[in-house]
C-alpha cells in the first residue's frame, strides 16, 4: 500500500528524525508525534520550558544544555509560529 505525502511525513517525523531537534530546543511541525521518541526531561526542556533535569545531550555527544539550565526561547506552545 502506498503512503500519501502526509502519511509519509507523519511517519518520518514520528521516529528518531522527529525527535532529533527536540533536545536542542527546536520546534517541530507536529510535536505530538515525536513526543514518544524523547525522554520526559528532554520533552519538558524542549517544549514545555522546564529546566533541564539532567544534562541534555545531542546525538553527537555534545551537551547543549546542562542540568538546571532553562530553555532560551520559553515554551514552544507559547511561541509564535515561524514563517
Secondary structure, DSSP 8 states (H G I E B T S, - for coil): ----HHHHHHHHHHSHHHHHTGGGT---TTGGGGGGGS-HHHHHHHHS----SS-EE-TTS-EEE-TT---TT--TTTS----
